[in-house]
Amino acid sequence: MKHKQIITLLLTATLLLVGACGKKKNDAKNMQQLQNEMGVPVRVDSVQTSTFEQTLSYNATLGGIEESTAQAMVSDVVLAINAKIGDQVRKGDIIVKFPMNTPAAQFEQATSAYNSISAVHDRMKRLYEKGAISLQDYENVQTQYKVSKANLESSEQMINVRAPISGIITNIMVDPAQKVFPGQNLFTVASTGGYKAQVMVPDSEISKVRKGAKVTATWENQTITGRVSTIALAMDQDSKAFKVEATFPGYKKTLNFGVTAAIGIEVLSKSNVIVVERQYLVTDNGNTYVWVSEGGKAVKRQVQTGLDNSLAFEIVSGLNPGDMLITEGINMLSDNSKIQVIE
Protein backbone atom coordinates (compact mmCIF):
# COMPACT_ATOMS: atom_id res chain seq x y z
CA MET A 1 0.00 0.00 0.00
CA LYS A 2 2.84 2.38 0.84
CA HIS A 3 4.48 1.74 -2.53
CA LYS A 4 1.20 2.43 -4.35
CA GLN A 5 0.87 5.75 -2.54
CA ILE A 6 4.41 6.68 -3.57
CA ILE A 7 3.62 5.89 -7.22
CA THR A 8 0.44 7.99 -7.09
CA LEU A 9 2.32 10.89 -5.48
CA LEU A 10 4.98 10.63 -8.20
CA LEU A 11 2.38 11.02 -10.92
CA THR A 12 0.68 13.88 -9.07
CA ALA A 13 3.98 15.71 -8.67
CA THR A 14 4.69 15.26 -12.36
CA LEU A 15 1.34 16.80 -13.22
CA LEU A 16 1.99 19.76 -10.93
CA LEU A 17 5.41 20.25 -12.48
CA VAL A 18 3.98 20.27 -15.97
CA GLY A 19 1.26 22.75 -14.91
CA ALA A 20 3.90 25.04 -13.38
CA CYS A 21 5.81 25.43 -16.62
CA GLY A 22 3.53 28.22 -17.78
CA LYS A 23 1.59 26.18 -20.33
CA LYS A 24 -1.93 27.14 -21.15
CA LYS A 25 -4.70 25.34 -19.31
CA ASN A 26 -5.96 23.54 -22.43
CA ASP A 27 -2.39 22.38 -23.14
CA ALA A 28 -1.96 20.78 -19.69
CA LYS A 29 -1.57 17.02 -19.96
CA ASN A 30 -3.89 14.70 -18.11
CA MET A 31 -2.88 11.53 -16.29
CA GLN A 32 -3.58 9.32 -19.29
CA GLN A 33 -1.35 11.40 -21.53
CA LEU A 34 1.48 11.33 -19.00
CA GLN A 35 1.20 7.58 -18.67
CA ASN A 36 1.25 7.19 -22.45
CA GLU A 37 4.40 9.29 -22.73
CA MET A 38 6.34 8.35 -19.60
CA GLY A 39 4.83 4.97 -18.87
CA VAL A 40 2.84 3.67 -15.92
CA PRO A 41 5.13 3.47 -12.88
CA VAL A 42 5.38 -0.17 -11.71
CA ARG A 43 7.58 -2.43 -9.67
CA VAL A 44 8.68 -5.84 -10.93
CA ASP A 45 10.15 -9.00 -9.46
CA SER A 46 12.14 -11.67 -11.26
CA VAL A 47 10.34 -15.01 -11.32
CA GLN A 48 12.26 -17.77 -9.56
CA THR A 49 11.46 -21.35 -8.61
CA SER A 50 10.85 -22.15 -4.96
CA THR A 51 9.14 -24.69 -2.73
CA PHE A 52 5.37 -24.66 -2.51
CA GLU A 53 3.98 -25.57 0.89
CA GLN A 54 0.37 -26.37 1.67
CA THR A 55 -0.54 -26.11 5.33
CA LEU A 56 -3.49 -26.50 7.67
CA SER A 57 -3.90 -23.64 10.10
CA TYR A 58 -5.04 -23.79 13.74
CA ASN A 59 -4.51 -22.03 17.07
CA ALA A 60 -3.15 -23.76 20.16
CA THR A 61 -1.54 -23.10 23.52
CA LEU A 62 2.19 -23.78 23.73
CA GLY A 63 3.00 -25.91 26.74
CA GLY A 64 6.20 -27.62 27.80
CA ILE A 65 7.28 -30.68 25.88
CA GLU A 66 7.07 -32.34 29.30
CA GLU A 67 4.85 -30.92 32.02
CA SER A 68 3.94 -32.08 35.50
CA THR A 69 1.53 -30.64 38.05
CA ALA A 70 2.04 -31.35 41.75
CA GLN A 71 -1.02 -31.88 43.95
CA ALA A 72 -1.67 -31.58 47.64
CA MET A 73 -1.83 -34.80 49.68
CA VAL A 74 -3.04 -33.18 52.90
CA SER A 75 -5.78 -30.86 54.08
CA ASP A 76 -4.05 -27.88 55.69
CA VAL A 77 -2.85 -24.33 55.14
CA VAL A 78 0.17 -23.60 52.92
CA LEU A 79 3.08 -22.69 55.18
CA ALA A 80 5.45 -21.37 52.48
CA ILE A 81 6.05 -21.24 48.73
CA ASN A 82 9.73 -21.31 47.82
CA ALA A 83 9.47 -20.27 44.15
CA LYS A 84 7.61 -17.97 41.82
CA ILE A 85 6.35 -18.27 38.26
CA GLY A 86 9.25 -18.19 35.83
CA ASP A 87 11.81 -19.65 38.26
CA GLN A 88 13.96 -22.50 37.03
CA VAL A 89 13.95 -25.44 39.42
CA ARG A 90 15.50 -28.88 39.66
CA LYS A 91 13.74 -32.14 40.27
CA GLY A 92 13.40 -32.64 44.02
CA ASP A 93 13.51 -28.97 45.00
CA ILE A 94 10.98 -28.14 47.75
CA ILE A 95 8.42 -25.77 46.26
CA VAL A 96 5.46 -25.83 48.69
CA LYS A 97 5.68 -26.51 52.43
CA PHE A 98 2.96 -27.50 54.88
CA PRO A 99 3.22 -27.46 58.71
CA MET A 100 5.14 -30.37 60.26
CA ASN A 101 2.24 -31.03 62.63
CA THR A 102 -0.24 -31.59 59.80
CA PRO A 103 -2.44 -34.40 61.22
CA ALA A 104 -2.74 -36.41 58.01
CA ALA A 105 1.03 -36.55 57.48
CA GLN A 106 1.91 -37.68 61.02
CA PHE A 107 5.41 -36.44 60.30
CA GLU A 108 6.47 -35.99 63.92
CA GLN A 109 5.33 -39.50 64.84
CA ALA A 110 7.06 -40.97 61.79
CA THR A 111 10.28 -39.10 62.65
CA SER A 112 10.23 -40.37 66.25
CA ALA A 113 9.59 -43.95 65.15
CA TYR A 114 12.38 -43.82 62.57
CA ASN A 115 14.93 -42.38 65.02
CA SER A 116 14.09 -45.10 67.54
CA ILE A 117 14.33 -48.06 65.15
CA SER A 118 17.41 -46.54 63.49
CA ALA A 119 19.31 -46.68 66.79
CA VAL A 120 18.20 -50.28 67.36
CA HIS A 121 19.14 -51.19 63.79
CA ASP A 122 22.66 -49.80 64.13
CA ARG A 123 23.21 -51.65 67.40
CA MET A 124 21.88 -54.97 66.04
CA LYS A 125 24.03 -54.60 62.94
CA ARG A 126 27.16 -54.30 65.03
CA LEU A 127 26.16 -57.34 67.11
CA TYR A 128 25.48 -59.37 63.99
CA GLU A 129 28.87 -58.45 62.51
CA LYS A 130 30.50 -59.71 65.73
CA GLY A 131 28.47 -62.94 65.62
CA ALA A 132 26.55 -62.12 68.80
CA ILE A 133 23.08 -62.51 67.20
CA SER A 134 21.63 -64.64 64.44
CA LEU A 135 20.98 -63.47 60.88
CA GLN A 136 17.22 -63.88 61.44
CA ASP A 137 17.27 -61.53 64.44
CA TYR A 138 19.15 -58.93 62.43
CA GLU A 139 16.86 -59.25 59.40
CA ASN A 140 13.78 -58.80 61.58
CA VAL A 141 15.11 -55.47 62.84
CA GLN A 142 16.28 -54.52 59.35
CA THR A 143 12.75 -55.02 57.99
CA GLN A 144 11.29 -52.78 60.69
CA TYR A 145 13.96 -50.18 59.89
CA LYS A 146 13.13 -50.18 56.15
CA VAL A 147 9.40 -49.87 56.82
CA SER A 148 9.95 -47.01 59.23
CA LYS A 149 12.22 -45.23 56.77
CA ALA A 150 9.65 -45.56 53.97
CA ASN A 151 6.92 -44.21 56.25
CA LEU A 152 9.06 -41.20 57.13
CA GLU A 153 9.86 -40.47 53.48
CA SER A 154 6.19 -40.71 52.56
CA SER A 155 5.22 -38.42 55.42
CA GLU A 156 7.94 -35.92 54.47
CA GLN A 157 6.68 -35.82 50.86
CA MET A 158 3.25 -34.85 52.13
CA ILE A 159 4.46 -31.73 53.96
CA ASN A 160 7.33 -30.82 51.61
CA VAL A 161 6.00 -30.89 48.05
CA ARG A 162 8.90 -31.10 45.63
CA ALA A 163 9.33 -30.34 41.93
CA PRO A 164 8.45 -33.56 40.06
CA ILE A 165 10.73 -32.68 37.13
CA SER A 166 13.43 -30.13 36.33
CA GLY A 167 12.27 -27.10 34.42
CA ILE A 168 10.46 -23.79 34.81
CA ILE A 169 7.56 -23.00 37.11
CA THR A 170 4.77 -22.05 34.70
CA ASN A 171 1.93 -21.74 37.18
CA ILE A 172 1.33 -21.59 40.94
CA MET A 173 -2.29 -22.21 41.90
CA VAL A 174 -2.15 -21.49 45.66
CA ASP A 175 -1.00 -18.74 48.03
CA PRO A 176 0.71 -18.82 51.44
CA ALA A 177 -1.78 -19.28 54.33
CA GLN A 178 -4.38 -20.65 51.90
CA LYS A 179 -6.06 -23.84 53.00
CA VAL A 180 -5.96 -26.61 50.44
CA PHE A 181 -7.41 -30.08 50.18
CA PRO A 182 -6.08 -33.44 48.97
CA GLY A 183 -5.94 -33.60 45.18
CA GLN A 184 -5.86 -29.82 44.73
CA ASN A 185 -3.33 -28.58 42.15
CA LEU A 186 -0.42 -26.66 43.68
CA PHE A 187 2.02 -25.79 40.87
CA THR A 188 3.09 -26.83 37.37
CA VAL A 189 6.62 -27.36 36.09
CA ALA A 190 7.45 -27.45 32.36
CA SER A 191 10.73 -28.86 31.15
CA THR A 192 13.05 -26.69 29.07
CA GLY A 193 13.51 -29.39 26.47
CA GLY A 194 11.02 -27.71 24.15
CA TYR A 195 7.36 -26.98 23.52
CA LYS A 196 4.23 -28.97 22.85
CA ALA A 197 0.94 -28.03 21.19
CA GLN A 198 -2.31 -29.92 20.81
CA VAL A 199 -4.77 -29.13 18.04
CA MET A 200 -8.13 -30.66 17.17
CA VAL A 201 -8.28 -31.58 13.49
CA PRO A 202 -11.71 -32.17 11.90
CA ASP A 203 -12.39 -35.46 10.14
CA SER A 204 -12.44 -33.65 6.79
CA GLU A 205 -8.72 -32.82 7.19
CA ILE A 206 -7.28 -35.59 9.37
CA SER A 207 -6.45 -37.80 6.37
CA LYS A 208 -3.96 -35.14 5.18
CA VAL A 209 -1.97 -35.12 8.43
CA ARG A 210 1.01 -37.45 8.72
CA LYS A 211 3.17 -38.30 11.73
CA GLY A 212 6.50 -36.51 11.38
CA ALA A 213 5.03 -33.70 9.26
CA LYS A 214 6.63 -30.27 9.62
CA VAL A 215 4.81 -27.92 11.99
CA THR A 216 5.39 -24.23 12.67
CA ALA A 217 4.21 -22.28 15.69
CA THR A 218 4.14 -18.49 15.47
CA TRP A 219 3.55 -16.04 18.31
CA GLU A 220 3.98 -12.34 17.62
CA ASN A 221 7.21 -12.17 15.59
CA GLN A 222 8.67 -15.50 16.75
CA THR A 223 8.40 -18.79 14.89
CA ILE A 224 9.57 -22.24 15.99
CA THR A 225 9.59 -25.43 13.94
CA GLY A 226 8.67 -28.93 15.07
CA ARG A 227 7.02 -32.15 13.96
CA VAL A 228 3.73 -33.98 14.42
CA SER A 229 4.45 -36.47 17.20
CA THR A 230 1.12 -38.23 17.77
CA ILE A 231 -2.22 -38.53 15.96
CA ALA A 232 -5.27 -39.89 17.76
CA LEU A 233 -6.73 -43.01 16.18
CA ALA A 234 -10.25 -42.26 17.41
CA MET A 235 -12.36 -39.11 17.14
CA ASP A 236 -13.08 -37.15 20.29
CA GLN A 237 -16.85 -37.34 20.61
CA ASP A 238 -17.18 -33.97 22.35
CA SER A 239 -15.31 -31.90 19.76
CA LYS A 240 -15.97 -34.26 16.81
CA ALA A 241 -12.30 -33.95 15.87
CA PHE A 242 -9.02 -35.83 16.18
CA LYS A 243 -6.36 -34.74 18.66
CA VAL A 244 -2.99 -34.09 17.00
CA GLU A 245 0.08 -33.32 19.08
CA ALA A 246 3.17 -31.51 17.82
CA THR A 247 6.48 -31.10 19.61
CA PHE A 248 9.06 -28.37 19.13
CA PRO A 249 12.61 -29.01 20.43
CA GLY A 250 14.58 -26.24 22.12
CA TYR A 251 13.61 -23.46 24.49
CA LYS A 252 13.57 -19.69 23.94
CA LYS A 253 13.48 -17.32 26.90
CA THR A 254 11.50 -14.84 24.82
CA LEU A 255 8.77 -17.38 24.02
CA ASN A 256 6.73 -18.05 27.14
CA PHE A 257 4.84 -21.21 27.93
CA GLY A 258 1.08 -20.75 27.86
CA VAL A 259 0.89 -18.32 24.93
CA THR A 260 -1.60 -18.94 22.12
CA ALA A 261 0.28 -19.51 18.86
CA ALA A 262 -0.74 -19.88 15.24
CA ILE A 263 -0.04 -23.49 14.27
CA GLY A 264 0.66 -24.51 10.68
CA ILE A 265 0.80 -28.22 9.81
CA GLU A 266 2.46 -28.91 6.49
CA VAL A 267 0.44 -31.42 4.48
CA LEU A 268 2.17 -30.96 1.12
CA SER A 269 5.59 -29.77 -0.02
CA LYS A 270 6.55 -29.47 -3.68
CA SER A 271 10.00 -28.18 -4.65
CA ASN A 272 11.29 -26.45 -7.78
CA VAL A 273 8.01 -24.84 -8.79
CA ILE A 274 6.94 -21.27 -9.58
CA VAL A 275 4.80 -19.77 -6.83
CA VAL A 276 2.87 -16.50 -7.16
CA GLU A 277 1.03 -14.73 -4.39
CA ARG A 278 -2.73 -14.42 -4.79
CA GLN A 279 -2.60 -10.61 -4.92
CA TYR A 280 -0.59 -10.67 -8.16
CA LEU A 281 -3.17 -12.78 -10.02
CA VAL A 282 -6.03 -11.33 -12.09
CA THR A 283 -9.18 -13.27 -12.95
CA ASP A 284 -11.11 -12.38 -16.11
CA ASN A 285 -13.95 -14.41 -17.69
CA GLY A 286 -12.96 -17.49 -15.75
CA ASN A 287 -9.30 -17.29 -16.81
CA THR A 288 -6.32 -16.37 -14.64
CA TYR A 289 -3.70 -13.84 -15.72
CA VAL A 290 -0.55 -12.11 -14.49
CA TRP A 291 1.11 -8.93 -15.70
CA VAL A 292 4.67 -9.21 -16.95
CA SER A 293 7.13 -6.67 -18.25
CA GLU A 294 8.28 -7.21 -21.83
CA GLY A 295 10.29 -4.63 -23.77
CA GLY A 296 9.10 -1.72 -21.64
CA LYS A 297 5.46 -2.69 -21.95
CA ALA A 298 2.94 -4.48 -19.74
CA VAL A 299 1.75 -7.78 -21.14
CA LYS A 300 -1.30 -9.56 -19.75
CA ARG A 301 -0.33 -13.23 -19.80
CA GLN A 302 -2.66 -16.12 -19.12
CA VAL A 303 -1.40 -18.71 -16.64
CA GLN A 304 -2.59 -22.06 -15.39
CA THR A 305 -2.63 -22.56 -11.63
CA GLY A 306 -2.18 -25.77 -9.72
CA LEU A 307 -1.97 -26.19 -5.96
CA ASP A 308 -2.95 -23.36 -3.65
CA ASN A 309 -2.73 -22.60 0.06
CA SER A 310 -5.16 -19.65 0.07
CA LEU A 311 -2.24 -17.16 0.08
CA ALA A 312 -0.30 -18.30 -2.97
CA PHE A 313 -0.68 -20.49 -6.06
CA GLU A 314 1.53 -22.89 -7.92
CA ILE A 315 1.87 -21.75 -11.55
CA VAL A 316 1.77 -24.80 -13.82
CA SER A 317 2.21 -22.92 -17.10
CA GLY A 318 2.43 -19.37 -18.45
CA LEU A 319 5.44 -18.19 -16.43
CA ASN A 320 9.10 -19.12 -16.67
CA PRO A 321 12.09 -18.42 -14.43
CA GLY A 322 13.55 -15.06 -15.30
CA ASP A 323 10.26 -13.48 -16.40
CA MET A 324 9.68 -10.05 -14.86
CA LEU A 325 6.44 -10.22 -12.90
CA ILE A 326 4.74 -6.88 -12.26
CA THR A 327 3.90 -6.68 -8.57
CA GLU A 328 2.83 -3.05 -8.08
CA GLY A 329 0.82 -0.68 -10.24
CA ILE A 330 -1.30 -3.54 -11.63
CA ASN A 331 -4.61 -1.66 -11.34
CA MET A 332 -3.40 1.08 -13.73
CA LEU A 333 -2.31 -1.27 -16.51
CA SER A 334 -3.80 -2.11 -19.88
CA ASP A 335 -2.44 -4.67 -22.31
CA ASN A 336 0.71 -3.45 -24.09
CA SER A 337 0.69 -0.16 -22.18
CA LYS A 338 4.02 1.57 -21.72
CA ILE A 339 5.52 1.13 -18.23
CA GLN A 340 8.25 2.76 -16.20
CA VAL A 341 9.96 0.38 -13.77
CA ILE A 342 10.58 2.03 -10.39
CA GLU A 343 13.54 0.56 -8.55
C-alpha positions, 0 to 999 in steps of 0.5 A: 500500500505504501508503494502504491501511494508513492507511485500515485504521489509521483504522478501527481507531482509530475502533473503539478510540475507540468502545470507550473511550466507556464503552459496554457490550461488547455495544453496541460496534460492529463494523467492518461497522456502522461502515462502514455508518454512516460509509462505507468510506474510499476515495480517488478520481481524476477520469477524464480522457482521455490518450494510450494507448501500447503498447510493446515492452520489452527490455534493452540496453547504452547505448553512444555514438551514435558509438564507435570503438576504437583497436587496436595496430599493433605488438608491444611494451610500452605506454610510457604512457597519457595518459588515464583512463576518463571523460576527455574527449578530442579527435580526434588527442590521443595516448592510448597511446604505445609506445617510439620504437625499436619495431622494427616502426614503424622510427620512428627510420629514418623520421625520419632519412630524412625529415630528409635528403630534406626538406633536399634538397627545400628546396634543390632548390625554391630552385634550381627557383625560380631556374631553375637546374634543370628541373621534372622534376628538382624533381618527382623530389625532390618525389615522394621527399619526399612518400613519405618524409613519408607513411612518417614519419606512418605510423610515428608513428601506430604508436607514438603511438596517437591518439583516432580521434574526439572524445568520452569515454574509455569503456574502456581495455583495457591498462596501462602496461608491458603487452606488446600485439600487433597488432590488440589493442584499446587504448581506446574513445572514445564521442562526446558527441552522444548514446547508442545501443542495440541490441536483438534483436526476435523475429520475432513482434514485428518487424512492429510496429516502425517506423523512426522510432518513439519509444523510451525508455531508463530507467536507475535514475531517469533516462529519455531519449527517442530514435527507432528508427534502423535495422531489420535486413532479415534475421534473425540466425541465432544469436539468431533475432531481428532487430537494431534500433538506436535512437539518443538525441540529447544527453548527460547526465553522470549517465548513463554509457555502458555501463549496462544500460537498460530499453528501450521501443519504442512500437508504438502511440499513441492519443490522447484516450482513457480509460486505466485502470491494471490494478490498478483493474479487477475481473474477475467472471464474465468481465466487467470492472468498475471502482468509481466514486463516485456520490452518496456510494456505491460503484457497480460499473460494467461497462466494455469494454476495448480496447488494453492494454500489460500495465500499463494498459487503454484503456476503450472504454465504461463510463467518461466524463471527469469520473467519479470512479474509486475507486482505493483501498479497492476490496477493502472495497466492495460495490455501493451501499455508503456511502463516505467519500472521504479527501482 
